[in-house]
């Protein structure tokens, strides 16, 4: 069985099991809403990296700024390989995402539990190297050309739909979300569009979808 499917199945079971727990109130409920700082790490993608060419390490910081709105910042690092259709490319570097989300449904006993939707603006500043790029050779023959490593950048918009729940009665939370992404702009090397963008994923198409399964701690 695919190890990535095992990881996803295990973490999904744990997420739904945590939702079944009854959580105590962790916020002031007398009309006063205080920001609550939460820090999380994506453990699913970090684990999947053991079984794939893609090594992705990312985390987030969020804080409630009003009754239903939370500001969020994400940062991470990705290293990946693209070998397809004659291309042999590598890319690695950091990325940053800034945005907010709105709580669509909340637990009456703990207003940090619930489902949310939001949006972020994101950018990545990375190094890429093309070891092989397919080109049309002499007399119509197919051949490849290599290009040296270079520094590039890409920018995209990203939506987020997910949920978070307190893990039993601890300060730890499980935060799971899916992230539809649309690539806005990328710098290029010799007019070759990037095959991989750290934080975005494979960028042979402008639309991509990511997934995060976080363990978070509430301060």
C-alpha positions, 0 to 999 in steps of 0.5 A: 500500500502507498505509504502516503495513503497510510499517513493520510488515513492515520492522521484523518482518523486521529482528527475525527477522533479528536472532534468527538472529544468534549473540550472545555472553554479556553476563551473569555466568554463575557463579551470580551474577545482576546487574541489567542496565539497559536503555533503549529507544524505540518507533521503530515507533509514532513512525514511523507517526505521520507517516502518521496522526492519532495521534502516539505517543512512548514508551520504557521502562527495564527491569532484571533483579531476579532470575534470570528477573524484570525490572522495567519502567517505561514512559512516553510522550506521545500526541496523537490525534483521534477522528472517528466516529459524530458525535463530534469529539474530541481528546486529548493528554497523558503516560502512565506504566506500571509492572510486571514480566515473566518470561522464559519462554525464554532464549538459553543464550549470552545470558540477555537474549535470549528470550521473556517475558510480564508485566503492568503497571498504567498511568495517563494524565493528559491534556487532552481537548476535544469539538468535537462530541458527538451529542445528540437535538435538538428534535422528535427531530432529531440535533444536536451540542454542543461542550464546552470543553477539560478535564483528565482521567485514566484507569487500566488494566491491561496484559499484555505478551507479546514477545521481545528479542534482541541486535542482532549483537554490539552493546549494542543490542537489538530488543524487540518486544511486544504489549499487551492492555489493559483500561480500569479507570476514567476520569474524565468531563466531564459524564458523557461517557466518553472516546473517546481515552485517551493510552497506551491508544488509542481507548477506546470499548470497555474492551478494546484491544491495543497493539504496540511495536517498540523499539530498546534499549541495554544499560548 
